[in-house]
């Protein structure tokens, strides 16, 4: 069976894990005056994402996305080229107006992920970031145009690559969101 390109850093074995990730500089795809975003400190929850909102490199069906504390994320060059893609979205994805690359996406509204910024680790100048550990929102690629008949093959490919495919976030992250919600609603003690 011929499987579509999930993401180049996942299938090409280009990326090797760095469990001691200390952050770095994210760079957009512009050759002239690229946007640069500094991530001070490590990233967490790196995963493949099938949602239709995340930026994906050309030809990829999934994005690769992780989070960092928003206080550790700062634009250091060409910030005037950034604009929010969808101001109504939970994740305020700042993209380069010239090349379209999403550079960082803080969660500013009240939410379990408030205080985190979503980033695309493949944009780091150095190839030293933790490998993805799961695939999220896998079935959402259908909304992006993938034929439903391909889904079994996509899930098998993820499993073959060591990434458990989920149609939401990983169980640990879903438990975190549900716990935050239960505490906020008073159904679970603080």
C-alpha positions in Angstrom: 0.0 0.0 0.0 1.3 3.4 -0.9 1.0 5.8 2.1 0.8 9.6 1.6 3.4 11.9 3.1 2.4 12.3 6.8 5.2 14.8 7.5 8.8 14.8 6.2 10.5 14.9 9.7 8.5 11.8 10.8 8.8 9.5 7.7 12.2 10.5 6.4 14.0 9.7 9.7 15.8 13.1 9.3 15.0 14.1 12.8 16.7 12.4 15.8 15.4 12.9 19.3 17.1 15.2 21.8 15.6 14.7 25.2 17.7 17.5 26.6 16.2 20.1 24.3 16.9 23.6 25.6 14.9 25.5 23.0 16.4 27.5 20.2 15.5 29.8 17.3 12.5 29.2 15.1 12.9 30.6 11.5 10.2 31.1 8.9 10.6 30.0 5.3 11.5 33.5 3.9 14.9 33.9 2.3 14.8 37.6 2.8 14.5 39.0 6.4 13.0 35.8 7.9 10.9 36.0 11.1 12.9 34.6 14.0 11.3 33.5 17.3 13.4 32.5 20.3 12.2 29.6 22.5 14.1 29.8 25.8 13.9 26.4 27.5 12.5 23.0 26.4 9.4 22.1 24.6 6.8 19.5 25.5 4.1 17.3 24.0 5.6 17.2 20.5 3.1 15.4 18.3 1.8 15.0 14.7 -1.5 16.9 14.3 -4.1 16.4 11.7 -6.3 19.4 12.4 -7.0 21.8 9.6 -5.8 24.9 11.5 -2.1 24.0 12.0 0.6 25.0 9.5 2.0 22.1 7.5 5.0 22.1 5.1 4.3 21.6 1.4 2.9 18.1 0.7 2.5 17.1 4.3 -0.8 15.8 5.6 0.0 16.4 9.3 1.8 19.2 11.1 4.3 18.6 13.9 3.5 20.8 16.9 4.7 21.1 20.5 4.2 23.6 23.3 6.4 25.9 25.4 5.5 28.3 28.1 4.5 31.6 26.5 6.8 33.5 28.7 9.7 31.6 27.1 8.6 32.5 23.5 9.7 35.9 22.0 9.9 37.3 18.5 13.5 38.5 18.0 13.6 39.4 14.3 11.1 40.7 11.6 8.1 40.7 14.0 6.5 43.3 11.7 5.9 40.5 9.2 3.6 38.6 11.7 -0.2 38.6 11.8 -2.7 36.4 13.6 -4.4 34.0 11.2 -7.8 33.7 13.0 -8.4 36.1 15.9 -11.4 34.1 17.1 -9.4 30.9 17.5 -8.3 29.6 20.9 -4.7 29.4 19.6 -3.6 32.8 18.3 -1.5 31.5 15.5 1.0 34.2 14.4 2.0 33.6 10.7 4.5 35.3 8.5 2.6 37.5 6.0 5.2 36.8 3.3 5.6 33.0 3.4 2.6 31.9 5.5 4.6 29.9 8.1 3.0 29.8 11.5 5.7 30.9 14.0 4.0 30.7 17.4 0.5 30.4 18.8 -0.2 31.5 22.3 -3.3 30.5 24.2 -4.4 33.7 25.9 -8.0 33.0 26.8 -9.0 31.1 29.9 -8.4 27.4 29.1 -6.4 24.5 30.4 -3.6 25.5 27.9 -3.6 29.2 28.8 0.0 30.3 29.2 1.3 27.9 26.6 2.4 28.7 23.0 2.1 26.2 20.2 5.2 26.0 18.0 6.4 23.9 15.0 9.7 22.3 16.1 10.9 21.6 12.6 11.4 25.4 12.3 14.3 25.3 14.8 17.6 26.3 13.3 19.2 23.2 14.9 17.8 19.7 14.4 17.8 19.0 18.1 14.3 18.7 19.4 12.3 15.8 20.9 10.7 13.5 18.5 6.9 13.4 18.3 5.4 10.9 20.7 1.9 10.5 19.4 -0.5 11.6 16.6 -3.5 13.8 17.4 -6.8 14.6 15.6 -5.9 11.9 13.0 -9.5 11.7 11.6 -9.5 15.5 11.1 -7.4 15.1 7.9 -10.6 13.9 6.2 -11.9 17.5 6.8 -8.8 18.6 4.9 -9.6 16.5 1.9 -8.1 13.0 2.7 -10.3 10.2 1.4 -11.7 8.2 4.3 -10.6 5.0 2.6 -7.0 6.1 3.4 -7.5 6.3 7.2 -6.6 2.7 8.1 -3.3 3.0 6.1 -2.5 6.3 7.8 -3.1 4.8 11.3 -1.1 1.7 10.5 1.8 3.9 9.2 1.7 6.0 12.5 1.8 2.8 14.5 4.7 1.4 12.4 6.6 4.7 13.2 6.0 4.2 16.9 3.3 7.0 17.2 0.0 6.0 18.6 -2.8 7.6 16.6 -5.7 9.4 18.4 -8.7 11.2 17.2 -8.3 13.8 20.0 -5.2 14.5 22.1 -3.2 11.8 24.0 -5.0 10.3 27.0 -2.7 12.2 29.4 -3.5 15.5 27.8 -7.2 14.8 27.6 -7.1 13.9 31.4 -5.4 17.2 32.1 -8.0 19.2 30.2 -10.9 17.3 31.9 -9.3 17.8 35.3 -8.9 21.5 34.7 -12.5 21.7 33.6 -13.8 19.7 36.6 -11.9 21.9 39.0 -13.1 25.1 37.3 -16.7 23.8 37.4 -16.3 22.7 41.1 -17.0 19.0 40.4 -13.5 18.2 41.5 -11.7 19.7 44.5 -8.9 22.1 44.0 
